[in-house]
Amino acid sequence: MRQTLIAILLSGLMSSAAWAQSVFGGRVIAGTEQAGILVSLVRENGQILDQTFTNVRGAFRFEDVPLRDLVNDTQVFLVIEQEGFRTLRQRIN
């Protein structure tokens, strides 16, 4: 049986300007805190918008993601894949 990853979105800052950039992050809890877990922002069609890795505390942060990529007519998901755990796929917009 695979364990489940937990992602907690901690903070976000989004400007109201049409072409503004967004900054947001969170923390992945995978049994114990660990670095190097890949976290991706993925469109419904599979297009990867951005990727980052967790730090030693399990924290991740996305910077400079254009709001037009997050606020549109398609869905955007936070996807976390780690060996030994179920894939976490959470809609964020």
DSSP file (Angstrom, degrees, kcal/mol; ACC not computed):
  #  RESIDUE AA STRUCTURE BP1 BP2  ACC     N-H-->O    O-->H-N    N-H-->O    O-->H-N    TCO  KAPPA ALPHA  PHI   PSI    X-CA   Y-CA   Z-CA
    1    1 A M              0   0    0      0, 0.0     2,-0.3     0, 0.0     0, 0.0   0.000 360.0 360.0 360.0 131.5    0.0    0.0    0.0
    2    2 A R        -     0   0    0      1,-0.1    83,-0.2    83,-0.1     2,-0.1  -0.611 360.0-124.3 -86.0 143.1    1.4    3.4   -1.0
    3    3 A Q  E     -a   85   0A   0     81,-1.4    83,-2.9    -2,-0.3     2,-0.5  -0.375  26.6-114.9 -76.9 163.2    1.5    6.3    1.4
    4    4 A T  E     -a   86   0A   0     81,-0.2     2,-0.2    -2,-0.1    27,-0.2  -0.870  18.2-134.8-105.7 133.2   -0.2    9.6    0.6
    5    5 A L        -     0   0    0     81,-0.6     2,-0.5    -2,-0.5    25,-0.2  -0.552  16.7-151.3 -76.7 147.9    1.7   12.8    0.1
    6    6 A I  E     -B   29   0B   0     23,-1.8    23,-3.3    -2,-0.2     2,-0.5  -0.992   9.8-170.0-122.3 128.7    0.3   15.9    1.7
    7    7 A A  E     -B   28   0B   0     -2,-0.5     2,-0.6    21,-0.2    21,-0.2  -0.975   2.4-166.1-118.0 131.4    0.9   19.3    0.3
    8    8 A I  E     -B   27   0B   0     19,-2.9    19,-2.3    -2,-0.5     2,-0.7  -0.965  16.1-141.2-117.6 117.7   -0.1   22.4    2.2
    9    9 A L  E     -B   26   0B   0     -2,-0.6    17,-0.3    17,-0.3     3,-0.1  -0.690  23.1-178.5 -78.0 119.2   -0.2   25.7    0.3
   10   10 A L  E     -     0   0B   0     15,-1.2     2,-0.3    -2,-0.7    16,-0.2   0.898  52.6  -7.9 -88.9 -45.0    1.2   28.2    2.8
   11   11 A S  E     -B   25   0B   0     14,-1.1    14,-2.2     2,-0.0     2,-0.3  -0.985  51.3-173.0-154.3 158.5    1.1   31.5    1.1
   12   12 A G  E     -B   24   0B   0     -2,-0.3     2,-0.4    12,-0.2    12,-0.3  -0.989   7.2-166.1-154.9 150.3    0.4   33.3   -2.1
   13   13 A L  E     +B   23   0B   0     10,-2.7    10,-2.2    -2,-0.3     2,-0.4  -0.944  15.6 172.0-140.2 115.5    0.7   36.7   -3.5
   14   14 A M  E     -B   22   0B   0     -2,-0.4     2,-0.2     8,-0.2     8,-0.2  -0.989  21.8-140.8-127.9 133.3   -1.1   37.6   -6.7
   15   15 A S        -     0   0    0      6,-0.7     5,-0.1    -2,-0.4    -2,-0.0  -0.521  16.0-129.8 -86.3 157.5   -1.4   41.0   -8.3
   16   16 A S  S    S+     0   0    0     -2,-0.2    -1,-0.1     3,-0.1     2,-0.1   0.547  71.8 114.6 -85.4  -6.6   -4.6   42.2  -10.0
   17   17 A A  S >  S-     0   0    0      1,-0.1     3,-1.5     4,-0.1    50,-0.1  -0.387  75.0-122.9 -65.9 142.2   -2.7   43.4  -13.1
   18   18 A A  T 3  S+     0   0    0      1,-0.3    50,-0.2    -2,-0.1    -1,-0.1   0.829 108.1  29.2 -58.4 -37.7   -3.7   41.4  -16.2
   19   19 A W  T 3  S+     0   0    0     48,-0.1    -1,-0.3    47,-0.1    -2,-0.1   0.094  92.9 135.7-111.9  22.8   -0.1   40.3  -17.0
   20   20 A A    <   -     0   0    0     -3,-1.5    47,-2.7    -5,-0.1    48,-0.3  -0.130  53.3-116.5 -68.8 165.3    1.3   40.3  -13.5
   21   21 A Q  E     - C   0  66B   0     45,-0.2    -6,-0.7    46,-0.1     2,-0.3  -0.731  24.2-143.4-100.3 152.4    3.5   37.6  -12.0
   22   22 A S  E     -BC  14  65B   0     43,-1.7    43,-1.5    -2,-0.3    42,-0.4  -0.862   8.2-162.4-116.8 152.9    2.4   35.4   -9.0
   23   23 A V  E     +B   13   0B   0    -10,-2.2   -10,-2.7    -2,-0.3     2,-0.3  -0.994  25.9 144.9-131.9 124.4    4.4   34.1   -6.1
   24   24 A F  E     +BC  12  62B   0     38,-2.0    38,-3.4    -2,-0.4     2,-0.3  -0.986  13.3 169.2-154.6 160.6    3.1   31.2   -4.0
   25   25 A G  E     +BC  11  61B   0    -14,-2.2   -15,-1.2    -2,-0.3   -14,-1.1  -0.888   5.6 178.9-157.6-174.6    4.4   28.2   -2.2
   26   26 A G  E     -BC   9  60B   0     34,-2.1    34,-2.6   -17,-0.3     2,-0.4  -0.900  29.1 -91.7-171.9-162.4    3.7   25.5    0.2
   27   27 A R  E     -BC   8  59B   0    -19,-2.3   -19,-2.9    -2,-0.3     2,-0.5  -1.000  19.2-145.6-141.1 137.3    5.1   22.5    2.0
   28   28 A V  E     -B    7   0B   0     30,-3.2     2,-0.6    -2,-0.4     6,-0.3  -0.901   9.8-161.3-103.5 126.8    5.1   18.8    1.2
   29   29 A I  E     +B    6   0B   0    -23,-3.3   -23,-1.8    -2,-0.5     2,-0.2  -0.941  16.5 168.9-109.2 115.2    4.9   16.4    4.1
   30   30 A A  S    S-     0   0    0     -2,-0.6     2,-2.2     2,-0.6   -25,-0.1  -0.519  72.2 -72.5-125.2  62.1    6.0   12.9    3.0
   31   31 A G  S    S+     0   0    0    -27,-0.2     2,-0.3    -2,-0.2    -2,-0.0  -0.430 124.2  18.9  80.1 -65.5    6.3   11.0    6.3
   32   32 A T  S    S-     0   0    0     -2,-2.2    -2,-0.6    26,-0.0     2,-0.2  -0.929 100.6 -89.5-129.1 157.3    9.4   13.0    7.2
   33   33 A E        +     0   0    0     -2,-0.3     2,-0.3    -4,-0.1    25,-0.1  -0.452  56.1 168.5 -65.5 135.3   10.6   16.3    5.9
   34   34 A Q        -     0   0    0     -6,-0.3     3,-0.4    21,-0.2     2,-0.2  -0.998  28.8-126.6-151.7 149.7   12.9   15.7    2.9
   35   35 A A  S    S+     0   0    0     -2,-0.3    20,-0.2     1,-0.2    21,-0.1  -0.498  80.2  42.4 -89.0 160.0   14.6   17.7    0.2
   36   36 A G        +     0   0    0     18,-2.4     2,-0.5     1,-0.3    -1,-0.2   0.640  62.8 147.3  84.8  16.5   14.4   17.1   -3.5
   37   37 A I        -     0   0    0     -3,-0.4    17,-1.6    18,-0.2     2,-0.4  -0.756  48.7-125.0 -84.0 127.8   10.7   16.2   -4.1
   38   38 A L  E     -DE  53  81C   0     43,-0.6    43,-1.0    -2,-0.5     2,-0.4  -0.583  27.3-172.0 -77.2 127.7    9.7   17.5   -7.5
   39   39 A V  E     -DE  52  80C   0     13,-3.1    13,-2.4    -2,-0.4     2,-0.3  -0.984   8.1-172.9-121.3 129.7    6.6   19.8   -7.5
   40   40 A S  E     -DE  51  79C   0     39,-2.7    39,-2.8    -2,-0.4     2,-0.6  -0.911  26.3-142.2-126.1 149.3    5.1   20.8  -10.8
   41   41 A L  E     -DE  50  78C   0      9,-2.8     8,-3.0    -2,-0.3     9,-1.1  -0.965  35.6-179.5-103.1 120.1    2.4   23.2  -12.1
   42   42 A V  E     -DE  48  77C   0     35,-2.7    35,-3.1    -2,-0.6     6,-0.2  -0.973  23.8-131.9-130.8 132.6    0.6   21.3  -14.9
   43   43 A R  E >   - E   0  76C   0      4,-3.2     3,-2.3    -2,-0.4    33,-0.2  -0.348  36.5-103.8 -72.4 162.1   -2.2   22.3  -17.2
   44   44 A E  T 3  S+     0   0    0     31,-1.8    -1,-0.1     1,-0.3    32,-0.1   0.810 123.0  57.0 -55.1 -33.3   -5.1   19.9  -17.8
   45   45 A N  T 3  S-     0   0    0     30,-0.2    -1,-0.3     2,-0.1    -2,-0.0   0.420 124.8-101.7 -82.0   1.7   -3.6   19.0  -21.2
   46   46 A G  S <  S+     0   0    0     -3,-2.3     2,-0.3     1,-0.3    -2,-0.1   0.333  72.6 145.9  97.2  -7.3   -0.3   18.0  -19.6
   47   47 A Q        -     0   0    0     -5,-0.1    -4,-3.2     1,-0.1     2,-0.6  -0.483  46.4-133.9 -67.3 127.8    1.7   21.1  -20.4
   48   48 A I  E     -D   42   0C   0     -2,-0.3    -6,-0.2    -6,-0.2     3,-0.1  -0.742  23.4-178.4 -85.7 122.3    4.1   21.9  -17.6
   49   49 A L  E     -     0   0C   0     -8,-3.0     2,-0.3    -2,-0.6    -1,-0.2   0.839  66.6 -17.7 -86.5 -38.2    4.1   25.6  -16.6
   50   50 A D  E     -D   41   0C   0     -9,-1.1    -9,-2.8    15,-0.1    -1,-0.4  -0.979  56.0-158.1-164.6 155.8    6.8   25.4  -14.0
   51   51 A Q  E     +D   40   0C   0     -2,-0.3     2,-0.3   -11,-0.2   -11,-0.2  -0.987  14.2 166.2-140.7 150.2    8.7   23.0  -11.8
   52   52 A T  E     -D   39   0C   0    -13,-2.4   -13,-3.1    -2,-0.3     2,-0.3  -0.951  26.9-122.1-152.5 168.8   10.6   23.3   -8.5
   53   53 A F  E     -D   38   0C   0     -2,-0.3     8,-0.3   -15,-0.2   -15,-0.2  -0.872  28.4-109.8-116.2 151.9   12.1   21.1   -5.8
   54   54 A T        -     0   0    0    -17,-1.6   -18,-2.4    -2,-0.3     6,-0.2  -0.428  30.4-130.6 -73.4 153.5   11.4   21.0   -2.1
   55   55 A N    >   -     0   0    0      4,-2.2     3,-2.0   -20,-0.2   -18,-0.2  -0.208  44.6 -75.5 -90.2-169.6   14.1   22.2    0.3
   56   56 A V  T 3  S+     0   0    0      1,-0.3   -21,-0.1     2,-0.1    -2,-0.1   0.695 134.4  51.2 -65.5 -18.4   15.2   20.3    3.4
   57   57 A R  T 3  S-     0   0    0      2,-0.1    -1,-0.3   -24,-0.1     3,-0.1   0.366 120.5-107.1 -96.1   3.6   12.1   21.4    5.3
   58   58 A G  S <  S+     0   0    0     -3,-2.0   -30,-3.2     1,-0.3     2,-0.2   0.538  73.5 143.3  83.7   6.5    9.8   20.2    2.5
   59   59 A A  E     -C   27   0B   0    -32,-0.3    -4,-2.2   -34,-0.0     2,-0.3  -0.524  26.5-175.5 -83.0 146.5    9.0   23.7    1.4
   60   60 A F  E     -C   26   0B   0    -34,-2.6   -34,-2.1    -6,-0.2     2,-0.3  -0.947   4.9-167.4-136.0 159.7    8.6   24.8   -2.2
   61   61 A R  E     -C   25   0B   0     -2,-0.3     2,-0.5    -8,-0.3   -36,-0.3  -0.979   9.9-155.9-151.5 133.4    8.0   28.1   -3.9
   62   62 A F  E     -C   24   0B   0    -38,-3.4   -38,-2.0    -2,-0.3     2,-0.3  -0.937  19.5-175.6-107.5 132.6    7.0   29.2   -7.4
   63   63 A E  E     +     0   0B   0     -2,-0.5   -40,-0.2   -40,-0.2    -2,-0.0  -0.935  58.4  14.0-126.3 150.4    8.0   32.6   -8.5
   64   64 A D  E    S+     0   0B   0    -42,-0.4   -41,-0.2    -2,-0.3    -1,-0.1   0.797  71.0 156.3  60.6  33.5    7.2   34.6  -11.7
   65   65 A V  E     -C   22   0B   0    -43,-1.5   -43,-1.7    -3,-0.1    -1,-0.2  -0.826  48.0-118.8 -86.7 117.6    4.4   32.4  -12.9
   66   66 A P  E >>  -C   21   0B   0      0, 0.0     3,-1.7     0, 0.0     4,-0.7  -0.315  11.0-135.6 -59.4 133.5    2.3   34.6  -15.2
   67   67 A L  H >> S+     0   0    0    -47,-2.7     4,-3.1     1,-0.3     3,-1.1   0.828 103.1  67.8 -58.6 -32.2   -1.2   35.0  -13.9
   68   68 A R  H 34 S+     0   0    0    -48,-0.3    -1,-0.3     1,-0.3   -49,-0.1   0.790  98.5  53.3 -60.3 -24.7   -2.5   34.4  -17.4
   69   69 A D  H <4 S+     0   0    0     -3,-1.7    -1,-0.3     1,-0.1    -2,-0.2   0.722 116.7  37.0 -79.7 -21.6   -1.2   30.9  -17.1
   70   70 A L  H << S+     0   0    0     -3,-1.1     2,-0.7    -4,-0.7    -2,-0.2   0.748 116.1  51.1 -99.0 -29.1   -3.2   30.3  -13.8
   71   71 A V  S  < S+     0   0    0     -4,-3.1     2,-0.2     4,-0.1    -1,-0.2  -0.810  85.7  94.6-115.8  89.9   -6.3   32.3  -14.5
   72   72 A N  S    S-     0   0    0     -2,-0.7    -3,-0.1     2,-0.5    -4,-0.0  -0.808  89.7 -72.7-154.4-165.4   -7.8   31.1  -17.8
   73   73 A D  S    S+     0   0    0     -2,-0.2     2,-0.3     2,-0.1    -2,-0.0   0.432 105.6  74.6 -85.7   3.5  -10.3   28.7  -19.2
   74   74 A T  S    S-     0   0    0     -5,-0.1    -2,-0.5   -30,-0.0     2,-0.3  -0.792  84.5-110.2-111.1 158.4   -8.1   25.6  -18.6
   75   75 A Q        -     0   0    0     -2,-0.3   -31,-1.8    -4,-0.1     2,-0.4  -0.641  23.6-154.4 -88.8 144.2   -7.4   23.9  -15.2
   76   76 A V  E     -E   43   0C   0     -2,-0.3    16,-2.7   -33,-0.2    17,-0.8  -0.964  11.8-162.6-118.6 136.1   -4.0   24.1  -13.6
   77   77 A F  E     -EF  42  91C   0    -35,-3.1   -35,-2.7    -2,-0.4     2,-0.6  -0.888  21.1-133.8-120.7 146.9   -2.9   21.4  -11.1
   78   78 A L  E     -EF  41  90C   0     12,-3.2    12,-2.5    -2,-0.3     2,-0.5  -0.897  32.9-167.6 -91.5 121.7   -0.2   21.1   -8.5
   79   79 A V  E     -EF  40  89C   0    -39,-2.8   -39,-2.7    -2,-0.6     2,-0.5  -0.962  12.0-178.6-121.2 126.9    1.4   17.7   -9.1
   80   80 A I  E     -EF  39  88C   0      8,-2.5     8,-2.5    -2,-0.5     2,-0.5  -0.989   2.3-177.2-126.6 123.5    3.8   16.0   -6.7
   81   81 A E  E     +E   38   0C   0    -43,-1.0   -43,-0.6    -2,-0.5     2,-0.4  -0.982   9.1 163.1-123.5 126.9    5.3   12.6   -7.5
   82   82 A Q    >   -     0   0    0     -2,-0.5     3,-2.1     3,-0.3   -77,-0.1  -0.988  43.7-104.2-143.6 130.9    7.6   10.8   -5.1
   83   83 A E  T 3  S+     0   0    0     -2,-0.4     3,-0.1     1,-0.3    -2,-0.0  -0.264 108.0  24.5 -55.4 134.5    8.6    7.1   -5.2
   84   84 A G  T 3  S+     0   0    0      1,-0.3   -81,-1.4   -82,-0.0     2,-0.3   0.391 111.2  86.1  90.6  -2.4    6.7    5.1   -2.6
   85   85 A F  E <  S-a    3   0A   0     -3,-2.1    -3,-0.3   -83,-0.2    -1,-0.3  -0.909  84.1-102.3-127.7 154.6    3.8    7.6   -2.5
   86   86 A R  E     -a    4   0A   0    -83,-2.9   -81,-0.6    -2,-0.3     2,-0.3  -0.474  49.8 -99.5 -67.6 146.6    0.6    8.1   -4.4
   87   87 A T        -     0   0    0     -2,-0.1     2,-0.6    -6,-0.1    -6,-0.2  -0.526  33.5-141.5 -68.7 131.8    0.8   10.9   -6.9
   88   88 A L  E     +F   80   0C   0     -8,-2.5    -8,-2.5    -2,-0.3     2,-0.4  -0.864  24.4 174.3 -96.6 124.9   -0.8   14.1   -5.5
   89   89 A R  E     +F   79   0C   0     -2,-0.6     2,-0.5   -10,-0.2   -10,-0.2  -0.918   6.2 172.1-134.5 105.3   -2.7   16.0   -8.2
   90   90 A Q  E     -F   78   0C   0    -12,-2.5   -12,-3.2    -2,-0.4     2,-0.2  -0.962  31.6-127.4-122.8 125.9   -4.7   19.0   -6.8
   91   91 A R  E     +F   77   0C   0     -2,-0.5   -14,-0.3   -14,-0.3    -2,-0.0  -0.496  27.1 179.4 -67.3 135.3   -6.5   21.6   -8.8
   92   92 A I              0   0    0    -16,-2.7   -15,-0.1    -2,-0.2    -1,-0.1   0.555 360.0 360.0-118.7 -10.8   -5.3   25.1   -7.8
   93   93 A N              0   0    0    -17,-0.8   -16,-0.1   -21,-0.0    -2,-0.1   0.458 360.0 360.0-111.2 360.0   -7.1   27.6   -9.9
